[in-house]
Amino acid sequence: MEKIFAQKFDALLEKYCELLVGESDDLTKEKVKAWAMYSHIAKSMPALINHWSAMYPDARGEMKQIIQEIKQLNEQHRKSTQK
């Protein structure tokens, strides 16, 4: 991947994080990236997710925590912007 494209894509991800959860620090961006990729794979190849979950139940648990955290951050962000 070209460096310029990577920078532009990072700017897209940063804005997405800001709009989704209200913050865009590096850790949040990594969590949102993992959540988005996992969600896409779960919709497009659910059998792969089932296989991965069976092989790595601890990672599945961690992914569930990330999903829950993003959901909570999104709900908090939406409430704070409705005012």
Contacts in CASP RR format, 6 or more apart in sequence:
PFRMAT RR
TARGET T0000
AUTHOR 0000-0000-0000
METHOD contacts of the structure
MODEL  1
MEKIFAQKFDALLEKYCELLVGESDDLTKEKVKAWAMYSHIAKSMPALIN
HWSAMYPDARGEMKQIIQEIKQLNEQHRKSTQK
10 29 0 8 1.000
13 29 0 8 1.000
13 32 0 8 1.000
13 33 0 8 1.000
14 24 0 8 1.000
14 29 0 8 1.000
15 24 0 8 1.000
16 32 0 8 1.000
17 23 0 8 1.000
17 24 0 8 1.000
17 28 0 8 1.000
17 29 0 8 1.000
17 32 0 8 1.000
18 24 0 8 1.000
20 32 0 8 1.000
20 70 0 8 1.000
20 73 0 8 1.000
20 74 0 8 1.000
20 77 0 8 1.000
21 28 0 8 1.000
21 32 0 8 1.000
21 70 0 8 1.000
21 73 0 8 1.000
21 74 0 8 1.000
21 76 0 8 1.000
21 77 0 8 1.000
22 73 0 8 1.000
22 77 0 8 1.000
23 73 0 8 1.000
28 73 0 8 1.000
31 66 0 8 1.000
31 69 0 8 1.000
31 70 0 8 1.000
32 70 0 8 1.000
34 63 0 8 1.000
34 66 0 8 1.000
35 66 0 8 1.000
35 67 0 8 1.000
35 70 0 8 1.000
38 49 0 8 1.000
38 63 0 8 1.000
38 67 0 8 1.000
41 48 0 8 1.000
41 49 0 8 1.000
42 49 0 8 1.000
52 59 0 8 1.000
52 60 0 8 1.000
53 60 0 8 1.000
END
